[in-house]
Amino acid sequence: MRPLLITLVACLLATAPALAAGELIITEIMYNSSESTDVEWFEIYNASGTTLDLTGWWVIDDNASHTQVPLSGTMAPGAVMVMAGTEALFTAKHPGVTNYFPACFQTHGVEWSLGNGGDQLNIHDATNALVCSVLFDDAAPWPTEPDGSGPSLLLLDADCADFSDATCWTVGLGDGTPGVLTGTVADGAATWGDVKALFR
């Protein structure tokens, strides 16, 4: 590898989120859409540098008695996936989005939904260790527009020390951008593919 290329690689990757290996984070939440059918979903991003095997991983809200909804498959570094509340409602609203998990939290086992007044999302790995947790609200200092006005709740900073900190979140674009990383998180997510593309 040429010295110039090595320098460019180092500089570009230095701008990527400095996250722990194997970390999965929640980047966007639609908890109270403007639709009368209440299309709910949240987006997950593999911020690590390794492919994650999600076998045995699961998601639950703030109620421990609710059904643990399984994640599945693998996620490559930088990959984005969506977990919908109901597949039929989600695909009707977002027909172009195909990167979603087969299990849906409103139809898997004993259904549960995201609270319109705020809720908590917790991702656990196959050892039941907590990987990511977001406790959000619909009142200030949290953005209030996502509470029924149409937009989603969008993560501002993947380096945020506490994903339950309201200052780490902002108002999403339009009716949300499920399955597509947007905002400053996307701006900082430099990958090896991005680097190679500069030299094509």
FIKOLZA-1660 file (N, C-alpha, C; in steps of 0.1 Angstrom, whole numbers, plus 5000, padded with zeros to 4 digits):
% residues 200
   i   px   py   pz ch aa at
   1 5009 4988 5000  A  M  N
   1 5000 5000 5000  A  M CA
   1 5009 5012 5000  A  M  C
   2 5005 5022 4991  A  R  N
   2 5014 5034 4990  A  R CA
   2 5012 5043 5003  A  R  C
   3 5023 5050 5007  A  P  N
   3 5023 5058 5019  A  P CA
   3 5011 5068 5019  A  P  C
   4 5008 5074 5007  A  L  N
   4 4997 5084 5006  A  L CA
   4 4984 5077 5009  A  L  C
   5 4982 5065 5004  A  L  N
   5 4970 5058 5006  A  L CA
   5 4968 5054 5021  A  L  C
   6 4979 5050 5027  A  I  N
   6 4979 5047 5041  A  I CA
   6 4975 5059 5050  A  I  C
   7 4981 5070 5046  A  T  N
   7 4977 5083 5054  A  T CA
   7 4963 5086 5052  A  T  C
   8 4957 5085 5040  A  L  N
   8 4943 5088 5038  A  L CA
   8 4934 5078 5045  A  L  C
   9 4938 5066 5045  A  V  N
   9 4930 5056 5052  A  V CA
   9 4929 5059 5067  A  V  C
  10 4941 5062 5073  A  A  N
  10 4941 5066 5087  A  A CA
  10 4933 5078 5090  A  A  C
  11 4934 5088 5082  A  C  N
  11 4926 5100 5084  A  C CA
  11 4911 5098 5083  A  C  C
  12 4907 5090 5073  A  L  N
  12 4893 5088 5071  A  L CA
  12 4887 5079 5082  A  L  C
  13 4894 5069 5086  A  L  N
  13 4889 5060 5096  A  L CA
  13 4889 5067 5110  A  L  C
  14 4897 5077 5112  A  A  N
  14 4898 5084 5124  A  A CA
  14 4885 5092 5127  A  A  C
  15 4877 5095 5116  A  T  N
  15 4865 5102 5117  A  T CA
  15 4853 5093 5120  A  T  C
  16 4855 5080 5119  A  A  N
  16 4844 5071 5122  A  A CA
  16 4841 5070 5137  A  A  C
  17 4829 5066 5141  A  P  N
  17 4826 5065 5155  A  P CA
  17 4835 5055 5162  A  P  C
  18 4841 5060 5173  A  A  N
  18 4850 5051 5181  A  A CA
  18 4842 5043 5190  A  A  C
  19 4836 5032 5185  A  L  N
  19 4827 5023 5193  A  L CA
  19 4833 5010 5195  A  L  C
  20 4829 5004 5206  A  A  N
  20 4835 4991 5210  A  A CA
  20 4831 4980 5200  A  A  C
  21 4840 4971 5198  A  A  N
  21 4838 4960 5188  A  A CA
  21 4826 4953 5192  A  A  C
  22 4817 4949 5182  A  G  N
  22 4805 4941 5184  A  G CA
  22 4794 4949 5189  A  G  C
  23 4795 4963 5189  A  E  N
  23 4784 4971 5195  A  E CA
  23 4773 4973 5184  A  E  C
  24 4761 4971 5188  A  L  N
  24 4749 4974 5180  A  L CA
  24 4741 4985 5186  A  L  C
  25 4738 4995 5178  A  I  N
  25 4731 5007 5184  A  I CA
  25 4718 5010 5177  A  I  C
  26 4709 5016 5184  A  I  N
  26 4696 5020 5178  A  I CA
  26 4697 5034 5173  A  I  C
  27 4694 5036 5160  A  T  N
  27 4697 5049 5154  A  T CA
  27 4684 5057 5151  A  T  C
  28 4673 5051 5150  A  E  N
  28 4661 5058 5147  A  E CA
  28 4649 5051 5152  A  E  C
  29 4639 5058 5157  A  I  N
  29 4627 5052 5164  A  I CA
  29 4614 5060 5159  A  I  C
  30 4605 5052 5154  A  M  N
  30 4592 5057 5150  A  M CA
  30 4582 5051 5160  A  M  C
  31 4579 5059 5171  A  Y  N
  31 4571 5053 5182  A  Y CA
  31 4556 5058 5181  A  Y  C
  32 4553 5069 5174  A  N  N
  32 4540 5074 5173  A  N CA
  32 4538 5082 5160  A  N  C
  33 4536 5074 5150  A  S  N
  33 4535 5080 5136  A  S CA
  33 4522 5088 5135  A  S  C
  34 4521 5096 5124  A  S  N
  34 4509 5104 5121  A  S CA
  34 4498 5095 5115  A  S  C
  35 4502 5083 5111  A  E  N
  35 4492 5074 5105  A  E CA
  35 4482 5069 5115  A  E  C
  36 4469 5068 5111  A  S  N
  36 4459 5063 5120  A  S CA
  36 4461 5048 5124  A  S  C
  37 4469 5041 5115  A  T  N
  37 4472 5027 5118  A  T CA
  37 4484 5026 5128  A  T  C
  38 4491 5037 5130  A  D  N
  38 4502 5038 5139  A  D CA
  38 4513 5028 5135  A  D  C
  39 4520 5031 5124  A  V  N
  39 4531 5023 5119  A  V CA
  39 4543 5025 5128  A  V  C
  40 4547 5015 5136  A  E  N
  40 4559 5016 5145  A  E CA
  40 4570 5008 5140  A  E  C
  41 4583 5013 5143  A  W  N
  41 4595 5006 5139  A  W CA
  41 4607 5013 5146  A  W  C
  42 4618 5006 5146  A  F  N
  42 4630 5012 5150  A  F CA
  42 4642 5006 5142  A  F  C
  43 4652 5014 5141  A  E  N
  43 4664 5010 5132  A  E CA
  43 4676 5007 5140  A  E  C
  44 4683 4996 5136  A  I  N
  44 4695 4992 5143  A  I CA
  44 4707 4992 5134  A  I  C
  45 4718 4996 5139  A  Y  N
  45 4730 4999 5131  A  Y CA
  45 4742 4991 5137  A  Y  C
  46 4749 4984 5129  A  N  N
  46 4762 4977 5133  A  N CA
  46 4773 4986 5133  A  N  C
  47 4777 4992 5144  A  A  N
  47 4787 5002 5144  A  A CA
  47 4801 4996 5146  A  A  C
  48 4802 4983 5147  A  S  N
  48 4814 4977 5150  A  S CA
  48 4822 4974 5136  A  S  C
  49 4833 4969 5137  A  G  N
  49 4841 4966 5125  A  G CA
  49 4841 4951 5122  A  G  C
  50 4831 4944 5128  A  T  N
  50 4830 4929 5125  A  T CA
  50 4816 4925 5122  A  T  C
  51 4814 4914 5115  A  T  N
  51 4801 4909 5112  A  T CA
  51 4796 4903 5124  A  T  C
  52 4783 4906 5128  A  L  N
  52 4777 4901 5140  A  L CA
  52 4767 4890 5137  A  L  C
  53 4768 4879 5144  A  D  N
  53 4758 4868 5143  A  D CA
  53 4748 4871 5154  A  D  C
  54 4736 4874 5149  A  L  N
  54 4725 4878 5159  A  L CA
  54 4717 4866 5164  A  L  C
  55 4721 4854 5161  A  T  N
  55 4714 4842 5167  A  T CA
  55 4714 4843 5182  A  T  C
  56 4702 4842 5188  A  G  N
  56 4700 4843 5202  A  G CA
  56 4699 4857 5208  A  G  C
  57 4701 4867 5199  A  W  N
  57 4699 4881 5204  A  W CA
  57 4684 4885 5204  A  W  C
  58 4680 4894 5213  A  W  N
  58 4666 4897 5214  A  W CA
  58 4664 4911 5219  A  W  C
  59 4651 4916 5217  A  V  N
  59 4647 4930 5220  A  V CA
  59 4635 4929 5229  A  V  C
  60 4634 4939 5238  A  I  N
  60 4622 4940 5246  A  I CA
  60 4621 4955 5250  A  I  C
  61 4609 4959 5254  A  D  N
  61 4607 4973 5259  A  D CA
  61 4609 4974 5274  A  D  C
  62 4602 4983 5280  A  D  N
  62 4605 4986 5294  A  D CA
  62 4597 4976 5304  A  D  C
  63 4589 4967 5298  A  N  N
  63 4582 4958 5306  A  N CA
  63 4588 4944 5305  A  N  C
  64 4594 4939 5315  A  A  N
  64 4601 4926 5315  A  A CA
  64 4592 4914 5313  A  A  C
  65 4578 4916 5315  A  S  N
  65 4569 4905 5312  A  S CA
  65 4565 4904 5298  A  S  C
  66 4569 4914 5290  A  H  N
  66 4566 4913 5275  A  H CA
  66 4574 4902 5268  A  H  C
  67 4570 4898 5256  A  T  N
  67 4577 4888 5249  A  T CA
  67 4591 4894 5244  A  T  C
  68 4601 4885 5245  A  Q  N
  68 4614 4889 5240  A  Q CA
  68 4614 4886 5225  A  Q  C
  69 4615 4896 5217  A  V  N
  69 4614 4895 5202  A  V CA
  69 4628 4892 5197  A  V  C
  70 4630 4881 5189  A  P  N
  70 4643 4877 5185  A  P CA
  70 4648 4885 5173  A  P  C
  71 4661 4888 5173  A  L  N
  71 4668 4893 5161  A  L CA
  71 4673 4880 5154  A  L  C
  72 4678 4881 5142  A  S  N
  72 4682 4869 5135  A  S CA
  72 4692 4873 5124  A  S  C
  73 4698 4863 5118  A  G  N
  73 4707 4865 5107  A  G CA
  73 4721 4871 5111  A  G  C
  74 4728 4877 5102  A  T  N
  74 4740 4884 5105  A  T CA
  74 4739 4898 5100  A  T  C
  75 4748 4906 5105  A  M  N
  75 4749 4920 5101  A  M CA
  75 4763 4924 5098  A  M  C
  76 4766 4928 5086  A  A  N
  76 4780 4932 5083  A  A CA
  76 4783 4945 5089  A  A  C
  77 4796 4949 5090  A  P  N
  77 4800 4962 5096  A  P CA
  77 4793 4973 5088  A  P  C
  78 4787 4982 5095  A  G  N
  78 4780 4993 5088  A  G CA
  78 4766 4990 5083  A  G  C
  79 4761 4978 5085  A  A  N
  79 4748 4974 5080  A  A CA
  79 4737 4980 5089  A  A  C
  80 4726 4982 5083  A  V  N
  80 4714 4987 5090  A  V CA
  80 4702 4978 5088  A  V  C
  81 4695 4975 5099  A  M  N
  81 4683 4967 5098  A  M CA
  81 4672 4974 5106  A  M  C
  82 4659 4970 5102  A  V  N
  82 4648 4976 5109  A  V CA
  82 4640 4965 5115  A  V  C
  83 4634 4968 5127  A  M  N
  83 4624 4959 5133  A  M CA
  83 4611 4967 5133  A  M  C
  84 4601 4961 5127  A  A  N
  84 4588 4967 5126  A  A CA
  84 4579 4962 5136  A  A  C
  85 4568 4970 5139  A  G  N
  85 4558 4966 5148  A  G CA
  85 4550 4955 5141  A  G  C
  86 4545 4958 5129  A  T  N
  86 4537 4949 5121  A  T CA
  86 4542 4949 5107  A  T  C
  87 4545 4938 5101  A  E  N
  87 4551 4937 5088  A  E CA
  87 4542 4943 5077  A  E  C
  88 4529 4940 5078  A  A  N
  88 4520 4944 5067  A  A CA
  88 4519 4960 5067  A  A  C
  89 4517 4966 5079  A  L  N
  89 4516 4980 5080  A  L CA
  89 4529 4987 5076  A  L  C
  90 4540 4981 5080  A  F  N
  90 4553 4987 5077  A  F CA
  90 4556 4987 5062  A  F  C
  91 4554 4975 5055  A  T  N
  91 4557 4974 5041  A  T CA
  91 4547 4982 5032  A  T  C
  92 4535 4984 5037  A  A  N
  92 4525 4993 5030  A  A CA
  92 4530 5007 5030  A  A  C
  93 4536 5011 5041  A  K  N
  93 4540 5025 5043  A  K CA
  93 4554 5027 5036  A  K  C
  94 4563 5017 5037  A  H  N
  94 4576 5018 5032  A  H CA
  94 4579 5006 5022  A  H  C
  95 4573 5006 5011  A  P  N
  95 4574 4994 5002  A  P CA
  95 4588 4991 4997  A  P  C
  96 4596 5001 4996  A  G  N
  96 4610 5000 4991  A  G CA
  96 4620 4994 5001  A  G  C
  97 4616 4993 5014  A  V  N
  97 4625 4989 5024  A  V CA
  97 4624 4974 5025  A  V  C
  98 4635 4967 5023  A  T  N
  98 4635 4952 5024  A  T CA
  98 4644 4947 5035  A  T  C
  99 4653 4956 5041  A  N  N
  99 4662 4952 5052  A  N CA
  99 4655 4953 5066  A  N  C
 100 4646 4944 5068  A  Y  N
 100 4639 4943 5081  A  Y CA
 100 4639 4929 5086  A  Y  C
 101 4638 4928 5099  A  F  N
 101 4638 4914 5106  A  F CA
 101 4625 4908 5103  A  F  C
 102 4624 4894 5102  A  P  N
 102 4612 4888 5101  A  P CA
 102 4603 4888 5113  A  P  C
 103 4608 4889 5125  A  A  N
 103 4600 4890 5137  A  A CA
 103 4596 4904 5139  A  A  C
 104 4584 4906 5143  A  C  N
 104 4578 4920 5145  A  C CA
 104 4573 4921 5160  A  C  C
 105 4576 4932 5167  A  F  N
 105 4573 4932 5181  A  F CA
 105 4558 4933 5184  A  F  C
 106 4549 4937 5174  A  Q  N
 106 4535 4938 5177  A  Q CA
 106 4528 4925 5173  A  Q  C
 107 4535 4916 5167  A  T  N
 107 4528 4903 5162  A  T CA
 107 4535 4891 5166  A  T  C
 108 4547 4892 5173  A  H  N
 108 4554 4880 5177  A  H CA
 108 4551 4877 5192  A  H  C
 109 4545 4865 5193  A  G  N
 109 4541 4860 5207  A  G CA
 109 4531 4870 5213  A  G  C
 110 4532 4873 5225  A  V  N
 110 4523 4883 5232  A  V CA
 110 4528 4897 5228  A  V  C
 111 4520 4903 5219  A  E  N
 111 4524 4916 5213  A  E CA
 111 4526 4927 5223  A  E  C
 112 4535 4936 5220  A  W  N
 112 4537 4949 5227  A  W CA
 112 4540 4960 5217  A  W  C
 113 4537 4972 5221  A  S  N
 113 4540 4983 5212  A  S CA
 113 4548 4994 5219  A  S  C
 114 4552 5003 5212  A  L  N
 114 4560 5014 5218  A  L CA
 114 4551 5025 5223  A  L  C
 115 4553 5029 5236  A  G  N
 115 4544 5038 5242  A  G CA
 115 4545 5052 5236  A  G  C
 116 4533 5058 5233  A  N  N
 116 4533 5071 5227  A  N CA
 116 4538 5082 5236  A  N  C
 117 4538 5079 5249  A  G  N
 117 4543 5089 5258  A  G CA
 117 4558 5087 5262  A  G  C
 118 4564 5078 5255  A  G  N
 118 4578 5074 5258  A  G CA
 118 4579 5059 5262  A  G  C
 119 4591 5054 5261  A  D  N
 119 4593 5040 5263  A  D CA
 119 4608 5037 5264  A  D  C
 120 4611 5024 5265  A  Q  N
 120 4625 5020 5265  A  Q CA
 120 4627 5008 5256  A  Q  C
 121 4638 5008 5249  A  L  N
 121 4641 4997 5240  A  L CA
 121 4655 4991 5245  A  L  C
 122 4655 4978 5246  A  N  N
 122 4667 4972 5251  A  N CA
 122 4671 4960 5242  A  N  C
 123 4683 4960 5238  A  I  N
 123 4688 4949 5229  A  I CA
 123 4698 4941 5238  A  I  C
 124 4696 4928 5238  A  H  N
 124 4704 4918 5245  A  H CA
 124 4710 4908 5236  A  H  C
 125 4723 4904 5239  A  D  N
 125 4729 4894 5230  A  D CA
 125 4726 4880 5235  A  D  C
 126 4732 4870 5229  A  A  N
 126 4729 4856 5232  A  A CA
 126 4732 4852 5246  A  A  C
 127 4740 4860 5253  A  T  N
 127 4743 4857 5267  A  T CA
 127 4734 4864 5276  A  T  C
 128 4724 4871 5271  A  N  N
 128 4715 4880 5278  A  N CA
 128 4721 4893 5283  A  N  C
 129 4733 4896 5279  A  A  N
 129 4740 4908 5283  A  A CA
 129 4733 4920 5275  A  A  C
 130 4731 4931 5282  A  L  N
 130 4725 4943 5276  A  L CA
 130 4735 4950 5267  A  L  C
 131 4732 4950 5254  A  V  N
 131 4741 4956 5244  A  V CA
 131 4738 4971 5241  A  V  C
 132 4725 4974 5241  A  C  N
 132 4721 4988 5239  A  C CA
 132 4708 4991 5245  A  C  C
 133 4706 5003 5251  A  S  N
 133 4694 5007 5258  A  S CA
 133 4691 5021 5255  A  S  C
 134 4679 5024 5251  A  V  N
 134 4674 5038 5249  A  V CA
 134 4661 5040 5256  A  V  C
 135 4662 5049 5266  A  L  N
 135 4650 5053 5273  A  L CA
 135 4646 5067 5268  A  L  C
 136 4635 5068 5261  A  F  N
 136 4631 5080 5254  A  F CA
 136 4617 5085 5260  A  F  C
 137 4615 5098 5257  A  D  N
 137 4603 5104 5262  A  D CA
 137 4597 5113 5250  A  D  C
 138 4584 5117 5252  A  D  N
 138 4578 5126 5242  A  D CA
 138 4577 5141 5247  A  D  C
 139 4583 5144 5258  A  A  N
 139 4583 5157 5263  A  A CA
 139 4597 5163 5264  A  A  C
 140 4598 5176 5264  A  A  N
 140 4611 5183 5265  A  A CA
 140 4618 5179 5277  A  A  C
 141 4631 5177 5276  A  P  N
 141 4640 5181 5266  A  P CA
 141 4641 5173 5253  A  P  C
 142 4633 5162 5253  A  W  N
 142 4633 5154 5241  A  W CA
 142 4625 5161 5230  A  W  C
 143 4629 5159 5217  A  P  N
 143 4621 5164 5206  A  P CA
 143 4606 5160 5207  A  P  C
 144 4597 5169 5206  A  T  N
 144 4583 5166 5207  A  T CA
 144 4576 5163 5194  A  T  C
 145 4582 5167 5183  A  E  N
 145 4576 5164 5170  A  E CA
 145 4573 5150 5167  A  E  C
 146 4582 5141 5171  A  P  N
 146 4580 5126 5168  A  P CA
 146 4567 5120 5175  A  P  C
 147 4561 5128 5184  A  D  N
 147 4550 5123 5191  A  D CA
 147 4537 5126 5183  A  D  C
 148 4535 5118 5172  A  G  N
 148 4523 5119 5165  A  G CA
 148 4522 5129 5153  A  G  C
 149 4533 5137 5151  A  S  N
 149 4533 5147 5141  A  S CA
 149 4539 5142 5128  A  S  C
 150 4544 5130 5127  A  G  N
 150 4550 5124 5115  A  G CA
 150 4564 5120 5115  A  G  C
 151 4573 5129 5120  A  P  N
 151 4587 5125 5119  A  P CA
 151 4591 5114 5130  A  P  C
 152 4603 5109 5128  A  S  N
 152 4608 5099 5137  A  S CA
 152 4618 5106 5147  A  S  C
 153 4623 5098 5156  A  L  N
 153 4633 5102 5166  A  L CA
 153 4646 5097 5160  A  L  C
 154 4656 5106 5157  A  L  N
 154 4668 5103 5150  A  L CA
 154 4680 5105 5159  A  L  C
 155 4689 5095 5160  A  L  N
 155 4701 5097 5167  A  L CA
 155 4711 5107 5161  A  L  C
 156 4716 5116 5169  A  L  N
 156 4725 5126 5164  A  L CA
 156 4740 5122 5164  A  L  C
 157 4743 5114 5174  A  D  N
 157 4758 5111 5176  A  D CA
 157 4760 5097 5181  A  D  C
 158 4766 5089 5172  A  A  N
 158 4769 5075 5176  A  A CA
 158 4779 5074 5187  A  A  C
 159 4786 5084 5190  A  D  N
 159 4796 5084 5201  A  D CA
 159 4790 5089 5214  A  D  C
 160 4777 5091 5214  A  C  N
 160 4770 5095 5226  A  C CA
 160 4773 5086 5238  A  C  C
 161 4777 5091 5249  A  A  N
 161 4780 5083 5261  A  A CA
 161 4768 5076 5267  A  A  C
 162 4756 5082 5265  A  D  N
 162 4744 5077 5271  A  D CA
 162 4733 5079 5260  A  D  C
 163 4728 5068 5254  A  F  N
 163 4718 5069 5244  A  F CA
 163 4704 5073 5249  A  F  C
 164 4703 5074 5262  A  S  N
 164 4691 5078 5268  A  S CA
 164 4692 5093 5272  A  S  C
 165 4702 5100 5267  A  D  N
 165 4704 5114 5268  A  D CA
 165 4696 5121 5257  A  D  C
 166 4687 5130 5260  A  A  N
 166 4679 5136 5250  A  A CA
 166 4687 5145 5241  A  A  C
 167 4698 5150 5245  A  T  N
 167 4706 5158 5236  A  T CA
 167 4713 5150 5225  A  T  C
 168 4712 5137 5226  A  C  N
 168 4718 5129 5215  A  C CA
 168 4708 5126 5204  A  C  C
 169 4696 5131 5205  A  W  N
 169 4685 5128 5196  A  W CA
 169 4679 5141 5190  A  W  C
 170 4674 5140 5177  A  T  N
 170 4668 5151 5171  A  T CA
 170 4656 5146 5163  A  T  C
 171 4649 5155 5155  A  V  N
 171 4638 5152 5147  A  V CA
 171 4642 5146 5134  A  V  C
 172 4636 5134 5130  A  G  N
 172 4640 5128 5118  A  G CA
 172 4634 5135 5106  A  G  C
 173 4638 5130 5094  A  L  N
 173 4634 5135 5081  A  L CA
 173 4620 5130 5077  A  L  C
 174 4611 5138 5073  A  G  N
 174 4598 5134 5067  A  G CA
 174 4591 5124 5076  A  G  C
 175 4587 5113 5070  A  D  N
 175 4581 5102 5077  A  D CA
 175 4591 5092 5082  A  D  C
 176 4603 5096 5084  A  G  N
 176 4614 5087 5088  A  G CA
 176 4621 5081 5076  A  G  C
 177 4633 5076 5079  A  T  N
 177 4641 5069 5068  A  T CA
 177 4645 5055 5073  A  T  C
 178 4636 5046 5075  A  P  N
 178 4639 5033 5080  A  P CA
 178 4648 5025 5070  A  P  C
 179 4659 5019 5076  A  G  N
 179 4668 5011 5068  A  G CA
 179 4679 5019 5061  A  G  C
 180 4679 5032 5062  A  V  N
 180 4689 5040 5056  A  V CA
 180 4695 5049 5067  A  V  C
 181 4708 5048 5069  A  L  N
 181 4715 5056 5079  A  L CA
 181 4715 5071 5074  A  L  C
 182 4710 5080 5083  A  T  N
 182 4710 5094 5079  A  T CA
 182 4715 5103 5090  A  T  C
 183 4717 5116 5087  A  G  N
 183 4721 5125 5097  A  G CA
 183 4736 5124 5100  A  G  C
 184 4740 5129 5111  A  T  N
 184 4755 5130 5115  A  T CA
 184 4760 5116 5118  A  T  C
 185 4752 5106 5121  A  V  N
 185 4757 5093 5123  A  V CA
 185 4762 5087 5110  A  V  C
 186 4754 5090 5099  A  A  N
 186 4759 5085 5086  A  A CA
 186 4771 5093 5081  A  A  C
 187 4772 5106 5085  A  D  N
 187 4784 5114 5081  A  D CA
 187 4796 5108 5087  A  D  C
 188 4796 5103 5099  A  G  N
 188 4808 5098 5105  A  G CA
 188 4811 5083 5103  A  G  C
 189 4802 5076 5096  A  A  N
 189 4804 5062 5095  A  A CA
 189 4812 5058 5083  A  A  C
 190 4825 5062 5083  A  A  N
 190 4834 5059 5072  A  A CA
 190 4837 5044 5073  A  A  C
 191 4837 5037 5061  A  T  N
 191 4840 5023 5060  A  T CA
 191 4852 5021 5051  A  T  C
 192 4857 5008 5051  A  W  N
 192 4868 5005 5042  A  W CA
 192 4863 5006 5027  A  W  C
 193 4850 5003 5025  A  G  N
 193 4844 5005 5012  A  G CA
 193 4844 5019 5007  A  G  C
 194 4842 5028 5016  A  D  N
 194 4842 5043 5013  A  D CA
 194 4856 5047 5009  A  D  C
 195 4866 5042 5016  A  V  N
 195 4880 5045 5013  A  V CA
 195 4884 5040 4999  A  V  C
 196 4880 5027 4996  A  K  N
 196 4884 5022 4983  A  K CA
 196 4877 5029 4972  A  K  C
 197 4865 5034 4974  A  A  N
 197 4858 5041 4964  A  A CA
 197 4865 5053 4959  A  A  C
 198 4873 5059 4968  A  L  N
 198 4880 5071 4964  A  L CA
 198 4891 5069 4953  A  L  C
 199 4895 5056 4951  A  F  N
 199 4906 5053 4942  A  F CA
 199 4901 5045 4930  A  F  C
 200 4888 5045 4928  A  R  N
 200 4882 5038 4916  A  R CA
 200 4882 5047 4904  A  R  C
% end
